[in-house]
C-alpha cells in the first residue's frame, strides 16, 4: 500500500523549562502540510527480512532510520516478525524542523498495523510513537492539527478550520534538535529581531527556539525580518528547531510569488517550496 506522509510546521513552540529526565517541557501546536513524502509498505508474508530503500541517498537505511525503528517497535509489540518492503520517496528535507523522519515513522506504524490486520489500537500506536520520538504521536492521530505537551509527545487533536497558504524556506544546512534545546537556557535575543508572539486568528505564533538558533545561524533572523517586510505576509516563524523558516500569506498566489522572490533573495542553494496546511 502507498501512504501520504505529511510534513508539519509548529505554529507555536513554548519552552516551559528543563525536566528531570533531561528533556524540556513544551507547549506546541503542530499543523500538517499538504507537502509530504510517499511511503510504500509491502507485507510479503512469513520471514524476517526487511528491505528499506529511499529516493534520497543521504538518508541512512540502518537502524537509526526512524521508519525502520517504527517497524521494529511494531513487531516487538505484536510479537510477530514478517517479511517487509518499505520505500521512502522523499520530498521533505532532513534536519529542517518539518518532521520528515517522525512522519515516516508514524506512517510505518499505521501502515504496518493496517496491513497486519490492525492488531494494535490507536492508543497502543500512540504509546509506541512516543517511544520513538516526541513528534511521532502528532502524526499518528487523524487530525490536521494537534496540540503537544510534555516533551511534545502528549497530543490532543486541535480544531483547525483554516487552510493557510505558506512558503517554506530551508537554507543549505540542518540544525540538530538536541543542539538547539541545549543552548536555549543561556541564549539571548538579538536586537532588531522580532521574537514577540505574532497575533493571528488561529493563535499567537512564537517559537522559543529561535533565540538560540538565531544567535548561531545569522541568516535565519535576517530571513525572518525580510519575510515580515512583505505586506502579504501574515506571520513568519522558524519551524521546530529549524532550519526551515516559513511565512504565511493571504492567498496561494501570494505564496507562489513570495517563493520566487525568496529564490532570488536566498540564492540557488536554498530549498524553497510553496504549500498550504492540510485541510
Backbone as CSV, one residue per row, in Angstrom:
resi,resn,N_x,N_y,N_z,CA_x,CA_y,CA_z,C_x,C_y,C_z
1,UNK,0.835,-1.189,0.000,0.000,0.000,0.000,0.875,1.247,0.000
2,UNK,0.332,2.319,-0.546,1.046,3.584,-0.622,0.357,4.604,0.279
3,UNK,1.155,5.317,1.077,0.621,6.254,2.069,1.260,7.627,1.909
4,UNK,0.470,8.666,2.166,0.987,10.033,2.226,1.555,10.267,3.615
5,UNK,2.776,10.800,3.671,3.465,11.051,4.940,3.745,12.552,5.041
6,UNK,2.844,13.310,5.675,2.912,14.777,5.578,4.017,15.414,6.414
7,UNK,4.462,16.579,5.952,5.339,17.426,6.761,4.491,18.183,7.776
8,UNK,5.164,18.866,8.708,4.469,19.699,9.697,5.225,20.995,9.901
9,UNK,4.489,21.977,10.402,5.109,23.176,10.957,4.628,23.328,12.391
10,UNK,5.398,24.044,13.194,4.962,24.416,14.545,4.419,25.832,14.473
11,UNK,3.118,25.986,14.695,2.537,27.329,14.703,2.962,28.092,15.948
12,UNK,3.224,27.352,17.013,3.906,27.950,18.163,4.653,26.859,18.919
13,UNK,5.688,27.286,19.623,6.506,26.376,20.427,7.036,27.150,21.622
14,UNK,6.470,26.854,22.780,6.892,27.498,24.022,7.631,26.483,24.879
15,UNK,8.764,26.870,25.436,9.541,26.012,26.323,9.298,26.469,27.755
16,UNK,8.832,25.550,28.595,8.468,25.896,29.969,9.598,25.638,30.949
17,UNK,10.608,24.887,30.546,11.730,24.595,31.424,12.266,23.206,31.174
18,UNK,13.396,22.905,31.811,14.023,21.597,31.652,13.472,20.625,32.686
19,UNK,13.266,19.377,32.273,12.694,18.355,33.132,13.794,17.519,33.773
20,UNK,13.402,16.734,34.759,14.364,15.878,35.462,14.950,14.819,34.546
21,UNK,14.206,14.425,33.493,14.712,13.383,32.592,15.614,13.933,31.493
22,UNK,15.904,15.236,31.530,16.792,15.827,30.546,16.085,16.467,29.371
23,UNK,14.824,16.101,29.134,14.042,16.739,28.093,13.507,18.081,28.597
24,UNK,12.873,18.824,27.694,12.272,20.104,28.060,10.747,20.000,27.996
25,UNK,10.100,20.649,28.935,8.640,20.719,28.938,8.213,21.772,27.922
26,UNK,7.311,21.405,27.017,6.920,22.320,25.954,5.406,22.395,25.832
27,UNK,4.962,23.440,25.179,3.592,23.570,24.691,3.696,23.973,23.228
28,UNK,3.080,23.196,22.352,3.234,23.461,20.930,1.981,23.081,20.180
29,UNK,1.789,23.706,19.045,0.758,23.267,18.100,1.443,22.894,16.797
30,UNK,1.226,21.653,16.386,1.782,21.154,15.140,0.667,21.066,14.113
31,UNK,0.954,21.531,12.928,-0.043,21.576,11.868,0.506,20.841,10.649
32,UNK,-0.253,19.879,10.151,0.184,19.117,8.981,0.112,19.970,7.718
33,UNK,0.980,19.629,6.756,1.024,20.336,5.486,0.578,19.421,4.345
34,UNK,0.174,20.048,3.247,-0.139,19.275,2.047,1.129,18.610,1.506
35,UNK,2.274,19.278,1.653,3.559,18.714,1.242,3.886,17.488,2.083
36,UNK,4.402,16.460,1.456,4.781,15.274,2.221,5.534,14.263,1.387
37,UNK,6.058,13.264,2.069,6.707,12.131,1.413,5.651,11.096,1.020
38,UNK,6.069,10.140,0.212,5.247,8.973,-0.096,5.939,7.743,0.478
39,UNK,5.201,6.944,1.230,5.756,5.743,1.854,5.036,4.515,1.293
40,UNK,5.803,3.628,0.674,5.259,2.363,0.181,5.600,1.262,1.182
41,UNK,4.588,0.505,1.586,4.789,-0.579,2.542,4.180,-1.852,1.961
42,UNK,4.977,-2.904,1.921,4.502,-4.198,1.422,4.755,-5.279,2.463
43,UNK,3.713,-6.001,2.800,3.837,-7.166,3.679,3.993,-8.388,2.782
44,UNK,5.185,-8.963,2.788,5.485,-10.041,1.849,5.102,-11.416,2.367
45,UNK,4.826,-11.513,3.660,4.444,-12.806,4.223,5.415,-13.244,5.296
46,UNK,5.526,-14.551,5.480,6.391,-15.078,6.527,7.854,-14.823,6.201
47,UNK,8.658,-14.774,7.227,10.079,-14.487,7.073,10.483,-13.386,8.027
48,UNK,11.748,-12.992,7.959,12.242,-11.959,8.857,13.003,-10.861,8.126
49,UNK,13.085,-10.957,6.799,13.878,-9.982,6.056,13.090,-8.689,5.864
50,UNK,13.793,-7.551,5.995,13.204,-6.222,5.821,14.037,-5.461,4.808
51,UNK,13.373,-4.962,3.761,14.037,-4.157,2.739,13.593,-2.708,2.898
52,UNK,14.557,-1.820,3.136,14.274,-0.388,3.268,15.071,0.358,2.211
53,UNK,14.370,1.106,1.343,15.018,1.913,0.318,14.494,3.343,0.403
54,UNK,15.248,4.264,-0.192,14.878,5.676,-0.120,15.374,6.397,-1.364
55,UNK,14.576,7.346,-1.838,14.955,8.111,-3.024,16.083,9.096,-2.739
56,UNK,16.277,9.453,-1.465,17.329,10.389,-1.064,18.545,9.591,-0.593
57,UNK,19.650,9.640,-1.333,20.821,8.836,-0.965,21.484,9.259,0.335
58,UNK,21.152,10.445,0.863,21.765,10.900,2.115,21.035,10.360,3.342
59,UNK,19.860,9.781,3.156,19.090,9.250,4.283,19.654,7.894,4.692
60,UNK,20.016,7.700,5.963,20.558,6.406,6.398,19.481,5.313,6.336
61,UNK,19.916,4.119,5.971,19.000,2.989,5.838,19.232,1.935,6.915
62,UNK,20.000,2.316,7.962,20.280,1.376,9.039,19.269,1.566,10.172
63,UNK,19.589,1.024,11.339,18.656,1.061,12.467,18.442,2.460,13.030
64,UNK,19.212,3.451,12.559,18.996,4.830,13.008,17.821,5.481,12.279
65,UNK,17.376,4.881,11.189,16.237,5.420,10.450,14.960,5.224,11.257
66,UNK,14.201,6.300,11.474,13.020,6.223,12.328,11.944,5.308,11.747
67,UNK,11.873,5.209,10.429,10.891,4.317,9.819,11.199,2.867,10.164
68,UNK,12.471,2.516,10.120,12.864,1.146,10.465,12.681,0.899,11.962
69,UNK,12.996,1.909,12.781,12.775,1.766,14.217,11.295,1.571,14.530
70,UNK,10.441,2.238,13.768,8.995,2.086,13.963,8.551,0.669,13.637
71,UNK,9.082,0.105,12.559,8.716,-1.262,12.193,9.188,-2.250,13.254
72,UNK,10.399,-2.045,13.766,10.915,-2.928,14.827,10.029,-2.824,16.076
73,UNK,9.632,-1.610,16.418,8.781,-1.418,17.602,7.430,-2.101,17.412
74,UNK,6.894,-2.005,16.193,5.612,-2.651,15.906,5.726,-4.170,16.048
75,UNK,6.794,-4.733,15.507,6.967,-6.182,15.578,7.218,-6.641,17.014
76,UNK,7.977,-5.869,17.765,8.218,-6.226,19.167,6.920,-6.211,19.971
77,UNK,6.055,-5.216,19.713,4.812,-5.122,20.455,3.843,-6.248,20.074
78,UNK,3.790,-6.577,18.801,2.863,-7.632,18.367,3.428,-9.028,18.580
79,UNK,4.758,-9.116,18.768,5.389,-10.419,18.960,5.438,-11.261,17.711
80,UNK,5.331,-10.615,16.552,5.318,-11.350,15.291,6.221,-10.666,14.278
81,UNK,7.132,-11.432,13.692,8.010,-10.914,12.655,7.524,-11.390,11.291
82,UNK,7.687,-10.538,10.305,7.280,-10.865,8.943,8.312,-10.318,7.974
83,UNK,8.088,-10.567,6.701,8.938,-10.029,5.645,8.292,-8.746,5.119
84,UNK,9.066,-7.658,5.122,8.526,-6.353,4.747,9.396,-5.677,3.688
85,UNK,8.748,-4.853,2.870,9.467,-3.935,1.974,8.926,-2.531,2.210
86,UNK,9.834,-1.591,2.498,9.460,-0.196,2.721,10.288,0.679,1.788
87,UNK,9.607,1.573,1.075,10.316,2.548,0.238,9.859,3.951,0.612
88,UNK,10.812,4.840,0.832,10.535,6.234,1.181,10.840,7.118,-0.027
89,UNK,9.817,7.728,-0.572,10.005,8.697,-1.654,9.986,10.079,-1.002
90,UNK,11.175,10.685,-0.871,11.320,11.863,-0.022,11.089,13.173,-0.780
91,UNK,10.286,14.024,-0.164,10.138,15.407,-0.586,10.423,16.357,0.568
92,UNK,10.374,15.832,1.798,10.663,16.637,2.989,12.161,16.575,3.270
93,UNK,12.857,17.703,3.286,14.295,17.666,3.562,14.579,17.284,5.014
94,UNK,15.746,16.710,5.232,16.155,16.296,6.578,16.733,17.485,7.341
95,UNK,16.647,17.416,8.679,17.216,18.467,9.525,16.576,19.816,9.304
96,UNK,15.266,19.804,8.961,14.595,21.036,8.558,13.585,21.543,9.567
97,UNK,13.287,20.749,10.611,12.237,21.142,11.537,10.846,20.908,10.988
98,UNK,10.744,20.056,9.960,9.463,19.774,9.312,8.932,18.383,9.638
99,UNK,9.628,17.648,10.496,9.121,16.379,10.987,9.132,15.234,9.998
100,UNK,10.001,15.267,8.999,10.003,14.221,7.981,10.225,12.825,8.533
101,UNK,11.237,12.665,9.358,11.528,11.350,9.927,10.426,10.874,10.856
102,UNK,9.899,11.784,11.668,8.815,11.423,12.588,7.560,11.030,11.824
103,UNK,7.269,11.759,10.749,6.101,11.449,9.934,6.246,10.083,9.275
104,UNK,7.440,9.783,8.760,7.685,8.466,8.169,7.481,7.363,9.189
105,UNK,7.967,7.582,10.413,7.822,6.577,11.463,6.351,6.325,11.779
106,UNK,5.570,7.396,11.928,4.149,7.250,12.223,3.414,6.564,11.080
107,UNK,3.797,6.898,9.848,3.161,6.281,8.684,3.443,4.788,8.640
108,UNK,4.672,4.396,8.965,5.011,2.972,9.000,4.240,2.267,10.110
109,UNK,4.129,2.890,11.285,3.357,2.290,12.376,1.921,2.028,11.944
110,UNK,1.278,3.052,11.382,-0.125,2.910,10.992,-0.278,1.973,9.797
111,UNK,0.639,2.087,8.835,0.543,1.252,7.643,0.789,-0.215,7.929
112,UNK,1.819,-0.503,8.719,2.108,-1.887,9.076,0.960,-2.479,9.877
113,UNK,0.399,-1.673,10.766,-0.728,-2.144,11.569,-1.927,-2.477,10.672
114,UNK,-2.177,-1.638,9.688,-3.293,-1.877,8.769,-3.065,-3.139,7.935
115,UNK,-1.866,-3.293,7.414,-1.568,-4.460,6.579,-1.582,-5.757,7.381
116,UNK,-1.284,-5.669,8.674,-1.249,-6.857,9.525,-2.599,-7.183,10.142
117,UNK,-3.646,-6.427,9.756,-4.973,-6.725,10.278,-5.346,-5.943,11.513
118,UNK,-4.655,-4.843,11.776,-4.938,-3.934,12.905,-4.898,-4.628,14.266
119,UNK,-3.778,-5.267,14.601,-3.689,-5.888,15.920,-3.530,-4.892,17.060
120,UNK,-3.091,-3.646,16.752,-2.873,-2.648,17.799,-3.911,-1.538,17.696
121,UNK,-4.343,-1.033,18.844,-5.267,0.095,18.899,-4.505,1.393,18.654
122,UNK,-5.263,2.484,18.429,-4.592,3.769,18.255,-3.844,4.172,19.523
123,UNK,-4.393,3.859,20.679,-3.714,4.177,21.935,-2.366,3.468,22.016
124,UNK,-2.312,2.226,21.561,-1.056,1.482,21.568,-0.076,2.057,20.543
125,UNK,-0.582,2.467,19.387,0.276,3.093,18.383,0.837,4.418,18.892
126,UNK,0.020,5.184,19.612,0.496,6.436,20.199,1.593,6.183,21.220
127,UNK,1.428,5.143,22.005,2.443,4.796,23.004,3.758,4.420,22.332
128,UNK,3.671,3.621,21.276,4.881,3.248,20.530,5.523,4.480,19.901
129,UNK,4.697,5.356,19.314,5.228,6.551,18.678,5.981,7.435,19.646
130,UNK,5.463,7.575,20.871,6.123,8.402,21.883,7.493,7.850,22.257
131,UNK,7.649,6.532,22.170,8.939,5.912,22.477,9.965,6.174,21.368
132,UNK,9.477,6.375,20.141,10.369,6.579,19.001,10.835,8.026,18.918
133,UNK,9.915,8.976,19.135,10.274,10.387,19.049,9.127,11.274,19.478
134,UNK,9.448,12.469,19.958,8.432,13.353,20.539,7.392,13.797,19.520
135,UNK,7.774,13.931,18.238,6.837,14.414,17.224,6.021,13.299,16.587
136,UNK,6.382,12.040,16.826,5.718,10.934,16.140,4.230,10.853,16.467
137,UNK,3.811,10.986,17.749,2.381,10.846,18.051,1.483,11.827,17.317
138,UNK,1.973,13.034,17.015,1.107,14.009,16.338,0.759,13.560,14.932
139,UNK,1.582,12.684,14.350,1.280,12.144,13.029,0.446,10.860,13.116
140,UNK,0.374,10.260,14.298,-0.420,9.046,14.470,-1.904,9.380,14.524
141,UNK,-2.256,10.455,15.233,-3.671,10.802,15.344,-4.161,11.388,14.015
142,UNK,-5.432,11.172,13.725,-6.016,11.613,12.456,-6.622,13.005,12.637
143,UNK,-5.760,14.009,12.593,-6.199,15.389,12.761,-5.232,16.303,12.019
144,UNK,-5.729,17.335,11.316,-4.825,18.242,10.602,-3.937,19.065,11.523
145,UNK,-4.335,19.194,12.789,-3.523,19.933,13.758,-3.640,19.264,15.114
146,UNK,-2.571,19.377,15.893,-2.556,18.752,17.217,-1.778,19.631,18.176
147,UNK,-2.224,19.660,19.418,-1.508,20.366,20.477,-0.667,19.362,21.253
148,UNK,0.606,19.707,21.441,1.528,18.819,22.134,1.948,19.391,23.474
149,UNK,2.034,18.519,24.477,2.505,18.897,25.806,3.535,17.872,26.256
150,UNK,4.003,18.007,27.516,5.090,17.148,27.971,6.347,17.518,27.209
151,UNK,7.018,16.530,26.648,8.135,16.832,25.745,7.645,16.944,24.308
152,UNK,6.320,17.009,24.138,5.683,17.124,22.839,4.894,15.900,22.453
153,UNK,5.092,14.810,23.223,4.502,13.524,22.853,3.074,13.349,23.345
154,UNK,2.634,14.218,24.260,1.256,14.144,24.768,0.380,14.996,23.856
155,UNK,-0.329,14.351,22.944,-1.012,15.096,21.893,-2.529,14.976,22.012
156,UNK,-3.191,16.058,21.644,-4.644,16.077,21.531,-4.995,16.768,20.221
157,UNK,-6.020,16.258,19.547,-6.453,16.861,18.286,-6.927,18.293,18.530
158,UNK,-6.591,19.187,17.605,-6.967,20.602,17.723,-7.943,20.968,16.613
159,UNK,-8.932,21.738,16.961,-9.866,22.243,15.958,-9.144,23.285,15.112
160,UNK,-9.055,23.040,13.811,-8.282,23.941,12.952,-9.005,24.078,11.611
161,UNK,-9.930,25.033,11.502,-10.715,25.174,10.280,-10.008,25.921,9.155
162,UNK,-8.808,26.420,9.395,-8.108,27.217,8.390,-7.316,26.338,7.430
163,UNK,-7.158,26.806,6.198,-6.240,26.205,5.235,-5.311,27.323,4.786
164,UNK,-4.127,27.357,5.380,-3.249,28.510,5.262,-2.224,28.320,4.142
165,UNK,-2.170,29.235,3.168,-1.086,29.194,2.186,0.209,29.679,2.822
166,UNK,1.304,29.069,2.467,2.582,29.444,3.078,3.753,29.075,2.187
167,UNK,4.896,29.610,2.529,6.156,29.321,1.837,7.140,28.749,2.842
168,UNK,7.788,27.651,2.469,8.836,27.044,3.279,10.190,27.390,2.673
169,UNK,11.120,27.823,3.510,12.470,28.162,3.047,13.477,27.484,3.960
170,UNK,14.225,26.540,3.398,15.271,25.865,4.174,16.631,26.175,3.566
171,UNK,17.513,26.841,4.312,18.863,27.082,3.818,19.658,25.778,3.761
172,UNK,20.824,25.787,3.126,21.558,24.539,2.884,22.329,24.026,4.099
173,UNK,21.710,24.050,5.266,22.327,23.453,6.451,21.217,22.961,7.370
174,UNK,21.445,21.820,8.034,20.481,21.309,9.006,20.802,21.843,10.399
175,UNK,19.857,21.698,11.319,20.093,22.051,12.718,19.648,20.877,13.585
176,UNK,20.555,20.259,14.315,20.172,19.149,15.190,19.293,19.646,16.337
177,UNK,18.182,18.994,16.560,17.253,19.406,17.609,17.893,19.429,18.997
178,UNK,18.661,18.397,19.411,19.281,18.442,20.747,20.193,19.650,20.930
179,UNK,20.892,20.042,19.864,21.788,21.206,19.936,20.996,22.462,20.285
180,UNK,19.849,22.653,19.625,19.060,23.861,19.858,18.524,23.909,21.283
181,UNK,17.993,22.792,21.762,17.434,22.771,23.125,18.530,22.975,24.169
182,UNK,19.703,22.421,23.934,20.795,22.522,24.902,21.199,23.971,25.134
183,UNK,21.080,24.796,24.099,21.526,26.188,24.189,20.406,27.178,24.506
184,UNK,19.210,26.664,24.699,18.063,27.561,24.920,18.214,28.401,26.185
185,UNK,18.548,27.790,27.313,18.524,28.490,28.598,19.483,29.680,28.641
186,UNK,20.653,29.529,28.026,21.665,30.580,28.112,21.600,31.576,26.957
187,UNK,20.695,31.385,26.026,20.660,32.237,24.837,19.987,33.579,25.130
188,UNK,20.264,34.547,24.261,19.709,35.891,24.408,19.110,36.355,23.085
189,UNK,18.173,37.274,23.173,17.573,37.839,21.975,18.546,38.803,21.299
190,UNK,18.494,38.821,19.958,19.302,39.751,19.189,18.524,41.037,18.965
191,UNK,19.169,42.187,19.073,18.452,43.455,18.876,17.935,43.582,17.444
192,UNK,16.734,44.162,17.314,16.175,44.416,15.999,15.449,43.246,15.370
193,UNK,15.364,42.107,16.067,14.704,40.915,15.540,13.396,40.699,16.309
194,UNK,12.330,40.386,15.600,11.037,40.162,16.246,10.974,38.755,16.835
195,UNK,10.903,38.670,18.157,10.700,37.402,18.852,9.306,37.329,19.480
196,UNK,8.655,38.469,19.630,7.371,38.523,20.319,6.315,37.730,19.559
197,UNK,5.303,37.232,20.258,4.219,36.498,19.597,3.541,37.349,18.526
198,UNK,3.287,36.728,17.379,2.568,37.373,16.285,1.111,36.922,16.370
199,UNK,0.223,37.856,16.646,-1.166,37.523,16.915,-1.915,37.262,15.611
200,UNK,-2.484,36.050,15.506,-3.197,35.609,14.312,-4.545,35.024,14.734
201,UNK,-5.493,34.893,13.814,-6.793,34.319,14.171,-6.705,32.915,14.768
202,UNK,-5.670,32.162,14.387,-5.513,30.784,14.873,-4.639,30.693,16.119
203,UNK,-4.129,31.821,16.621,-3.321,31.794,17.829,-2.112,32.707,17.733
204,UNK,-1.373,32.807,18.828,-0.185,33.660,18.894,1.034,32.862,18.450
205,UNK,1.586,33.217,17.295,2.707,32.469,16.723,4.033,32.941,17.314
206,UNK,4.743,31.995,17.919,6.020,32.297,18.566,6.812,30.999,18.674
207,UNK,8.130,31.104,18.639,8.985,29.917,18.756,10.167,30.254,19.661
208,UNK,10.204,29.681,20.848,11.270,29.972,21.805,12.633,29.457,21.345
209,UNK,12.666,28.523,20.410,13.953,28.017,19.924,14.613,28.966,18.921
210,UNK,13.882,29.991,18.487,14.527,30.979,17.611,15.683,31.660,18.329
211,UNK,15.559,31.845,19.629,16.588,32.573,20.381,17.956,31.904,20.268
212,UNK,18.126,30.627,20.628,19.444,30.015,20.484,19.865,29.797,19.038
213,UNK,18.924,29.472,18.171,19.291,29.189,16.780,19.719,30.461,16.058
214,UNK,18.999,31.559,16.276,19.337,32.809,15.599,20.713,33.328,16.002
215,UNK,21.111,33.083,17.257,22.437,33.530,17.709,23.555,32.915,16.868
216,UNK,23.383,31.666,16.474,24.422,30.929,15.756,24.305,31.080,14.243
217,UNK,23.101,31.008,13.726,22.871,30.994,12.284,22.244,32.322,11.875
218,UNK,23.092,33.302,11.576,22.648,34.683,11.397,21.797,34.884,10.146
219,UNK,21.850,33.948,9.215,20.991,34.070,8.031,19.514,34.012,8.413
220,UNK,19.179,33.220,9.432,17.771,32.985,9.764,17.060,34.219,10.322
221,UNK,17.656,34.965,11.280,16.969,36.192,11.705,16.855,37.213,10.583
222,UNK,17.849,37.265,9.705,17.764,38.175,8.560,16.624,37.757,7.635
223,UNK,16.466,36.451,7.457,15.394,35.945,6.607,14.030,36.252,7.209
224,UNK,13.897,36.075,8.513,12.620,36.363,9.158,12.257,37.840,9.000
225,UNK,13.231,38.717,9.225,12.986,40.147,9.079,12.593,40.481,7.651
226,UNK,13.269,39.868,6.679,12.966,40.104,5.263,11.555,39.642,4.925
227,UNK,11.172,38.491,5.422,9.828,37.980,5.146,8.753,38.897,5.713
228,UNK,8.967,39.399,6.924,7.974,40.236,7.580,7.853,41.620,6.944
229,UNK,8.794,41.979,6.092,8.715,43.261,5.384,7.699,43.227,4.248
230,UNK,7.247,42.039,3.873,6.289,41.903,2.783,4.864,42.026,3.315
231,UNK,4.081,42.911,2.712,2.739,43.183,3.197,1.801,41.995,3.119
232,UNK,2.076,41.072,2.202,1.199,39.905,2.067,1.465,38.839,3.125
233,UNK,2.531,39.000,3.905,2.889,38.013,4.921,2.133,38.302,6.215
234,UNK,1.356,37.319,6.649,0.601,37.469,7.893,1.466,37.167,9.110
235,UNK,2.398,36.236,8.968,3.313,35.886,10.053,4.466,35.103,9.456
236,UNK,5.634,35.168,10.103,6.804,34.405,9.689,7.468,33.845,10.938
237,UNK,7.938,32.598,10.853,8.447,31.909,12.033,9.376,30.784,11.607
238,UNK,10.263,30.381,12.513,11.040,29.166,12.318,10.195,27.978,12.759
239,UNK,10.271,26.878,12.021,9.520,25.686,12.388,10.373,24.764,13.256
240,UNK,9.854,24.393,14.408,10.582,23.481,15.293,11.941,24.044,15.658
241,UNK,12.971,23.210,15.526,14.338,23.652,15.798,15.039,24.158,14.551
242,UNK,14.303,24.326,13.445,14.887,24.808,12.206,15.559,23.682,11.423
243,UNK,16.145,24.037,10.333,16.460,25.388,9.896,15.422,26.033,8.977
244,UNK,14.263,25.398,8.788,13.262,25.963,7.893,12.567,27.164,8.520
245,UNK,12.466,28.238,7.741,11.614,29.369,8.066,10.366,29.264,7.204
246,UNK,9.234,29.699,7.726,8.031,29.708,6.902,7.305,31.023,7.065
247,UNK,6.589,31.394,6.007,5.803,32.628,6.001,4.400,32.304,5.526
248,UNK,3.410,32.708,6.293,2.014,32.507,5.934,1.517,33.737,5.181
249,UNK,0.960,33.510,3.992,0.448,34.598,3.169,-1.082,34.568,3.161
250,UNK,-1.666,35.539,2.491,-3.126,35.630,2.465,-3.749,34.738,1.396
251,UNK,-3.025,34.499,0.297,-3.559,33.682,-0.793,-2.479,32.751,-1.327
252,UNK,-2.854,31.633,-1.988,-1.861,30.753,-2.616,-1.052,31.459,-3.696
253,UNK,-1.670,32.375,-4.435,-0.936,33.115,-5.465,0.186,33.935,-4.830
254,UNK,-0.112,34.567,-3.705,0.915,35.335,-2.998,2.037,34.423,-2.499
255,UNK,1.682,33.222,-2.063,2.708,32.277,-1.607,3.640,31.897,-2.749
256,UNK,3.080,31.652,-3.926,3.902,31.302,-5.091,4.794,32.473,-5.499
257,UNK,4.232,33.686,-5.462,5.029,34.866,-5.819,6.138,35.114,-4.810
258,UNK,5.845,34.925,-3.531,6.859,35.105,-2.492,7.960,34.066,-2.627
259,UNK,7.597,32.854,-3.034,8.601,31.817,-3.243,9.601,32.240,-4.312
260,UNK,9.108,32.862,-5.380,10.011,33.330,-6.436,10.936,34.429,-5.911
261,UNK,10.379,35.354,-5.133,11.214,36.407,-4.543,12.259,35.810,-3.610
262,UNK,11.860,34.779,-2.861,12.790,34.147,-1.922,13.928,33.458,-2.655
263,UNK,13.640,32.881,-3.821,14.709,32.228,-4.591,15.753,33.237,-5.039
264,UNK,15.307,34.433,-5.378,16.256,35.486,-5.750,17.028,35.978,-4.532
265,UNK,16.348,36.106,-3.389,16.986,36.628,-2.184,17.960,35.625,-1.577
266,UNK,17.582,34.334,-1.580,18.382,33.302,-0.913,19.473,32.708,-1.805
267,UNK,19.250,32.709,-3.104,20.201,32.041,-3.990,19.792,30.610,-4.267
268,UNK,20.591,29.939,-5.084,20.227,28.623,-5.602,20.386,27.495,-4.595
269,UNK,21.093,27.722,-3.508,21.368,26.622,-2.575,20.230,26.366,-1.596
270,UNK,19.273,27.269,-1.511,18.163,27.094,-0.567,17.070,26.221,-1.187
271,UNK,16.386,25.468,-0.326,15.214,24.687,-0.733,13.992,25.520,-0.402
272,UNK,13.187,25.821,-1.422,12.042,26.716,-1.257,10.813,26.072,-1.869
273,UNK,9.716,26.041,-1.100,8.527,25.320,-1.539,7.260,26.032,-1.067
274,UNK,6.401,26.499,-1.987,5.078,26.962,-1.564,4.176,25.757,-1.315
275,UNK,3.342,25.839,-0.309,2.415,24.753,0.009,1.274,25.342,0.833
276,UNK,0.532,24.505,1.538,-0.529,25.002,2.410,-0.753,23.969,3.526
277,UNK,-1.405,24.416,4.569,-1.729,23.488,5.649,-2.793,22.515,5.163
278,UNK,-2.773,21.324,5.719,-3.708,20.280,5.298,-5.115,20.619,5.760
279,UNK,-6.099,20.376,4.892,-7.476,20.646,5.237,-8.111,19.505,5.991
